[in-house]
Amino acid sequence: MKLFPYGHATHPQWRMAAGLVLAQLRAQMALHGYANAPTLALLYITDHYAPQAQEILAHLSGELPEITDWSGTVGVGIASNNVEYFDEPALAVMLCELPPDQYRVFSGVAPLGLGFEAHTALVHADPAGPELAELIHEMAGRTASGYLFGGLSSSRLGTVQFAVGGNGNIRGQGGASGVFQGGLSGVAFAEGVNLISRVTQGCLPLARAHQVTSAQDNVALTLDGEPALDVMLRELKVSLAQPETALKAVRATLVGLVPAPLAGGAHGDSAAVGRTGNFGKDVLVRHLIGLDPGRRGVAVSDRLQEGMQLAFCQRNVQAARADLMRVCAEIREELEPQEMAVEAATALHASEAEAAPHPARGIAGAIYVSCTGRGGPHFGGASAELQIIRRALGDVPLVGFFAAGEIAHDHLYAYTGVLTVFTRQS
């Protein structure tokens, strides 16, 4: 699999930005090592362009008639390799060269049919949709792996999704324009499309996980048989006798939860806190929303059940950077063989200045979906989040957006990043 051509630009006039992106795409398609016959385009726009979404799609698809399928959405921010665009008019496109029988574009009016065996799926969803968690869970059930990746559209001017299949319309959607509101859309991939995906929660546990031994609705009353508030204050090293200090610490604290049916594997794959001190893959990070001094309980922004695992955690610049570097390292480790040729090893350990795309990395392209609350200062500066990924993976094609909620596995997350890479066919 060759590198996926990609382009990104910002400009007050969308036609100028589109022209800059098209120039980048065409230049790359003429280069050795880049795909020159792509059929699937991923399109992300910032909400400044939301009112012109239909015009943008029509213009780009007209300029790239060889592209038969389009998918994407809008975000208050979008991402590309080494850069993020927040609160400014911008768009990003990546052209994927995949076997036509190995993917299908779907939408709310043209759901994934029975004639295609999906293994994984990229999902874009409307945050205003009813029963969203159930829809995501149902969609995951239609894939062989049960794994989804993607996020919820984010916009101040109305959310839109792009979904075009085949000759300009997805079969079954009639004369639809390819721009949708509501429901789910995206791309389902067959098993032949090799993907590696990881989730970064951007926070680190303060200590070991505890079992919820009693709870009422969203209030944890006891953890391991001990009052939940006492456990939290001990791990934060604060006291209610010093309310200002305690309040500051509590405001920076969140909880990681593992549902009760999974929490039995305290030392397995479903452990809330792994042996490395990081959260496990099934952990959902949720906010603390209050204290209950009378019952010595703590309230969180999710319903609790006895038997759940709960771990207190904190999110800050250091934790966010460390966890993002961890998931990038996991992807690198999975891609790099234990023994490799000298040429490959040299490319993989090149300096940042020499980090041009190289076949030794095995990455054709990447999609990164991050939370609207993670960009910029959360990582210490503008575009710092994307720069971390570039330093870890190299100068690979990448597009994505900043979401109102992130999708991974069959869960809906918050304040997370979901990094997915397309790898070369084995």
N, C-alpha and C positions, 0 to 999 in steps of 0.2 A: 504494500500500500504506500502510495506516494504522499508527500506533505500536502495538506489541504490549503489552497489559496485563501487568504483572508485579507480584509481591509477595514479600516476604521477612520473616522474623521468627525470633526465638529465644525459647524458653520451656522450662522443665523438663518441662512436659506438652505432648505433641505436639498434642493437641486445641486447646489455647490458641493455639499457634503457627499451626496450620491456620486457626483462626478469624480471626486477624489477617491472614493472607495472603489469605483469601477476601474479607475486607472491602476490602482494597486493590484486588484484582482487580475486584470489582463496582463500586467507585467509579470506577475508570479506564474501565471499559467504558461507563459512563454519560456520559463526557466526550467532547466534540467532538475529533476528531483521533485517538482511540484506536479500535482494532478492537472492534466490538460483536458479531461473529459468528465468533469463532475456532473452530477444530476440532482443533488440535494443541497439546498442553501439554507443556512440558519441565519435569521435576520433579527437583530435586536436594536430597538430605537429608544431614546430617552423620551420622557413624556412631553417635552417641548414639541416633538413631532407627532404626538398622538392624533391631533386633528387631521393631519395629512397622511395618516397611515395607508389609506387606500391608494392615494396618489403615489406614494413611495413604492409600494409593492408593484403597482402597475408599471412604473418607470423602470425599476430594476429588472423585473421579469421581461419587459420588452427589450432591454439592453442585453439581457443574458438569455436568449431564447433556447439555448441548449439545456438550461436548468428546468427540469420538469416538475420538481417538488420544492416547496418552501415551507418553513416552519419558524416560529419565533414569537416574540411578544415585546411588551413595553416595560420599562423600568424607570424609576426616578434617577437611576444611574445605570450605566452599562460598562462592560469591561472588555478589554482586549489585551493582547500580550503586552505586559509591562505598563499598562495605563488604565485608569478608570476615568469616566466622564460623569461627574455629578452636577446636577443643577445647571446643565448647559445643553444646547441642542446637539445631538450626536447620533450616529448610527454605526453599527458594526455588522459585517457579513463574513461568513465562512462557507466555502464551497466544498462539499464532501463528495469524494469519489468512492462510492460504495456499489456493490452489485445490486441492480434494481430489484432482484428477487429477495434481497436480504433486509429490506426495510419497507415500512408503510407509514404514510402520513395519515393522521386521524384527527377528528374534531367531534364536537357535540352533535352535529348533524350527520356526520359520517363516522360512526364509532368503529373501532377495530372489529373487523368481521371474522367469521369462522375460517375463512380460507387462508389465513396467515398465522403461522405459529410464532408468536412473539416470545423472545427470551428476556429482553429488557425493554425499557421505554424511557425516552425523554419526555417529560410532561410539563406543560404550561397550564396554569389554572387561574380562574378568576377568584380573587379573595372574597368577593361578595356572594359567591355561589352557596346555596343551601347544602347542608350535610356534606361539606367538603371532605372531612376526614373519611367518611364512609365511601365517597366516590374514589378517593385515592386508594383506599384499601381494596375496593372492588377492582380497580384498574390493575393493581398489583397482582390480584388473583388471576388475571387474564394472561399473565406472563409466566413462562416456565420457571424462571428463577425467583419470581416474586420481588424483583428489584426494580424500582423506579428511581429516576434522578431528575431534578428540575426545580421549579419554584412557582410561587404565586406572582402574577403580574403586579406591578406597583406603579401608580400614576396619580397625579393630582388633576388630570384632565380627562379621566375616563380610561379604563383598561381595554386593551385590544390584544388579540392573538392572530397570528398569521398561520394559515393552513391551506396549502394548495397541493394537489396531487395530480399526477398523470399529465393530461393535456391542458391543464389550467384549472380544472375543477376536480375535486375528489369525487369519485363515483358515489352517487346517491345524494349529492348535495345540490343538484340542479344547477341553476345559474348563479350560485353564490359567488361572492367577489373574492373570497379567500381571506377576508378580514372579519373576525368574529369577536363577540362579547359573550361572556358567561361560559360555564362548563369547563371541560378539559380539552386540550388539543396537544399535539406533539408528534413524535416519531417513534414507532415501535421497531425494534431491531431483532433480527433473527439470530440464532446462535452463531452463525458464521461471522458476525461483526464482533471483533474482539474489543472489549471494554474493560477498563479498570477504574473503579470509583471509590472514593473515600470521603468521609464526613469529618469536618473539624468543628468542634463545639466552641472553640475559642476560650475555654476556661479549664481550670485544673481543680480536682477535688482537694479539699482541705485535709481530709483524713479518710479513713475507711468508710465503706457504706454501712448503713444500718437497716435493720428490718423494721418496717412499720407494723407495730404490734397492736395499735388501736388508732382509729381515725374516724372522723365524722365529716362527710362531704369532702371539702377541700382542706380540712384542718387535721394536721398530724398531731395526735395527742401524746402518744408514747412511741419511742424508738428503742428497740431492744428492751422493752419493759420500763424504760426511764423516761420522765417527762421530756418531750421533744424540745421545748424551749431551753431547758437546762443543758441538753446535749449541744444545741447550737451555740449557746453562749460560751460553753467550755471550749468548743473548737475555735470560736472566734477570739477567745481570750479577752472577753469584755464582760461587764456587769451592768445590770439595769440601775445600779446605784450611781453610775456615771452615764446618764442618759444621752448626752451629746456624743460621746465616744462610741457608745453602743449603737446609736442610730446611724452614725456614719458607716460603721462596719456592716450593719444589717442591710443598708441600702446597696452595698456592693456585693451582696451575697445572693446566690441562686441555689437551686437544688437540681440534682440529677436523679431521675426516676427510672426504674425498670419495672414494667407491669408485673403484677403478681404471678401470672402463669409462667413467666420467664425467670422470675427471681429465684427459683429453686436452684438454679445452676450458679451458686455463689462463687464457685471457683472455676467456672467454665466460660464458654463463649458469651454467655448472657450476664456475666458479672458486671455490676455497676462500675466498680473500680478494678482494673486489671493489675497484674503483677508489676507492670511498669509505672503504676501510679496515675495512668490516664483512664479516661472513661471508656467503657466498652461500647460496642457498636449498637446496642439496643437502648442506650440511655437517651432519655428525652430531658433536655434542660428547660426548667420552668422558673418563673419569677416567684420570689417571696412577696406576698401582698399584704401581710399583716401578722401581728402577734396577738396571742390570747393569754395575757398574764394570769387571768383567773383560773384557767384550766392548764396553764403551762404548756400551751400548744403553739404551733406555727401554721399559718395559712399560706397555701401556694396556689398558683393559677392553673390548677388541674384537679380533677377529682382523685382522691386517694382511696386505696383499698388496703386492708390488712394483708400482709405477706409481700407487699412491694419492697423493693430496695430503694433507699433514699440516701443520697450523699450531698453534703453541703459543699458549695464550690464558689469561687470568685472569678470574675472576668476582668482582666486588665490588659494593658499593652503587652506586658511580658508573657502572660499566659496565652494570649491570642497568637502572638508570633511563634511561641514554642510549639503550640498545637498544630499550627499550619505547617511549620517545618517538619513536624512529625509525620503528617499524612503524605507530604511530598516525598519524604524519605521512604515511606512504605511503598509508594508507587515506584520509586527508583529501584528499590530492592527487588520488587517483583519483576521489573523489566530487565534488570541486569543479571546475567548469568554469573555463577560463582567463578567460572573460568572464561575469559574472553581474550580475543586477539589484542595484540599490543595497540593496533590502530583504534579499536573500539575503546579500550581503556583510556587512551590519550584523549579521545574526543569527550568522553564522559567526565573527565576531570580537568577539562580546559578552564581557563580563567573566564570571568564574565565577559570580557571583551572578545573572547574567541567562541562564545557560546552560540554560534550559528546553528541552525538545524542540521542534524547529522543522522544518517541512517542507524548509527550505533545506538541511539537513544530509543529507537523503536516506536516513536510517537508520531502519528500522522496529524493529530490535532487534539484540542482539548476544549472542554466546556466548563466554565466556572460560574456557579450560582451562589451568590453571597447575600447576606442580609443587609437591608438598607441601613441598619444600625451599626454595621461593621466597617464601613468604608472610611477612608481618610484618617482622622485623628485617632481612631480606635487602634490603628497599627503604627501610629507615630508620625504620620505625614501623608500627604497626597500620594495616591497610587502605591503606597508602601505594601499593601496586601498583594497586589499583582507583581510587584518587584520581588517579593519573597518567592513566589511561584516560579518566576523566570530564572532566578538564581538556582533554584532546585532542579528544574526540568530543562532549562536551556531556552533558547529563543524559538520555541515551538508555536505554531498557529494556535490561537486561543481567542474565543469570544464568550460572552456571558452577560449576565445582568444582575442587578441588585434587587432582591425580591422582598415581598411582604410576608414571606414565609417560605421555607425551603423544604423540598421533597427528597427523601432518600429512603430506600427500602420501601415499606408501605406506611411510613410515618410522615407527619407534618411537623417540621422543626421550627425553631425560632433562634435568631442570633447565631446561625451556623453558616458554614461554607461547604458546598458540595463540589468536589473537583473530580471530573471524569475525563479520562483520556482514551482516544481511539488508538489502538496499537496495530502494528503491521500484522497481516494475516500469517498464520503459522504454516 
